[in-house]
Each structure stands twice: as structure tokens, then as C-alpha cells.
């Protein structure tokens, strides 16, 4: 984001907002994070936080869709027979845009 000309405040807000958005969208392994003082006084932090929140919600929705697709694609018997989890996961997300999910590991 620095390469895109974003300020440190924006980047920190985006980071906090993304975690918060993922949490708000139903991921109990995340946490709501927002520095209220900065949110109220720093426009870049607030703008970054709101953008990050939107991104987090979008990423969590994508992850949920991928999980639902996997659950629908395989019966209990087929899951028990499956030995290659990576192949099963790739097959389950065919047709789903997962390009944005790479940013979850950063």
C-alpha cells in the first residue's frame, strides 16, 4: 500500500478494519479492532479502516462460499474416501473467484 501512496495511518486503519470486517462477517477467530481516538481524529485512519472493513467482509464471504461449496460437493461417504485434501479443496472451489484470498496470508 505504501507503493500506492497510502499513509501509515491509512495502512494501520485498513489492517484494523480488515480484521474487524472478517469478525463482523462471522469469523469468530478474528477480533474487532478499532482505535477509537484515531478513528475520530485521523481521516486517513478512518478511511483506511472503512476500506479494510469492507475488504474483510468480502474476504470472509468468499471463504464462507468456498466452505459451503466444499460441503455441498462432497457427501460424508466421499469425504471419508478422500485421501488428497488439497485436490479435494481445489475441486470444491472450481468456479469461485479466490484471487482476493491470497491477501489473508499476508
Beta strands, then each sheet from edge to edge (+ up, - down):
end
